[in-house]
Amino acid sequence: MSSDREWIHEIIDSGELPTGIGHEGDSDSDELERYRLSLALLESSGKNAPPGFEASVMARIDNVRRRSSWASRLRSFWPGEGRWVLPSLSGGLAALMIVFSFNLLGGFGEVKPVPSEGGGMVEVMFEVHAPEARRVELVGSFNEWRKGEILLDGPDASGHWVASVELPRGHYEYFFLVNGSELMTDPMAAAFRPDGFGRENAIIEL
């Protein structure tokens, strides 16, 4: 535990995560686990996060994200609408330990790109079958994974929800968010990408 206490003092004194937390040969999951442990030790010490600590944490996470797709949405779903807020260590551990424990629902969805007259933008019709849902949102890389911005209309008599969204041409990942907490992968998407949490993001190319 002496090395653990050294981590605490190094973080408090320097305002940065110790360079020795991540070791050569560690997997990305091991490295993030060490970051988590560092936050846990700080939180248990009752100390406030030093100035610049948030930036240091996020820089380290970004480095891991560039090497591994499983951390690609670690920052994406946070009560601050996709923004990390670490004014003190209170809540810091929760920020890094977010686990997407949402239920993956079944359903039928469809994405219909509709060329717009402008040329640079494409109107996309997103559709998903979720007859039991009370609310369905569209969340993706096109809106920085922020919830509450793109709501689908529905359900219709057959249980379908739809939303028309105008997007610039490009490559996007997305999912449907049901009732504010349940992730639904679009089963009709042309391609998918593992999110590292046992689920997949749908992919659309425009």
Order of alpha helices (4+ residues) and beta strands (2+ residues): alpha-alpha-alpha-alpha-beta-beta-beta-beta-beta-beta-beta-beta
